[in-house]
Amino acid sequence: MDHVWDGFYTGQTRLSRFPIIVYAPRGATYDIIYTGTPPKKQKYYLDSQDNSLEMIVRIAYPGAESRQILKDGQRVDMNQWDEAIQQYGEVQRRFCGENRFIGVKNILEFYLTKGCVLQIAPRDAIQTMVRMEWTMNEFFSNGGTT
């Protein structure tokens, strides 16, 4: 129970947890679409007795703010830009934390394996479908979308 209420909303003093059961054989992919405001920071962990379980998670965000993957507190760089598809390279399931953010569509895609703990955090960047990115301040100081 939250101990603080700000009018209609809770004070968010408690860490929310949403455990789910997934079927995650090799090749599994799950799409997550929030019906409300997504949390700024999240943690993902795949727990199983089967060492072969793994999955790709794709999260569609309603806003343009880019996200990043952290593993052991360190940022995991996105896949390299792929000229053939004109966006960051697809997740190939090479290592836990492999990721990319698809600009304009605002989809974060990452690879999760058994026992690996990943965190999602905001990244101070606006990404587009071309190979450019700015910090939020740089983008809006020059007129934003105009």
Number of C-alpha atoms within 10 A of each C-alpha: 7 11 9 12 11 8 7 6 8 13 12 13 11 11 6 10 8 4 8 6 7 10 11 19 12 13 10 13 16 14 13 12 13 12 7 7 9 14 11 10 11 14 13 14 14 18 15 13 8 9 10 11 19 25 22 23 18 19 17 17 18 15 12 16 17 24 23 23 26 17 15 10 10 10 15 17 13 19 16 12 15 12 11 8 9 11 19 21 18 19 17 12 18 8 13 20 26 20 28 26 26 19 20 15 15 20 23 22 25 27 22 23 23 18 16 17 18 25 18 19 17 14 14 15 19 21 22 18 13 13 13 9 16 13 14 17 12 13 14 13 8 9 8 10 6 5
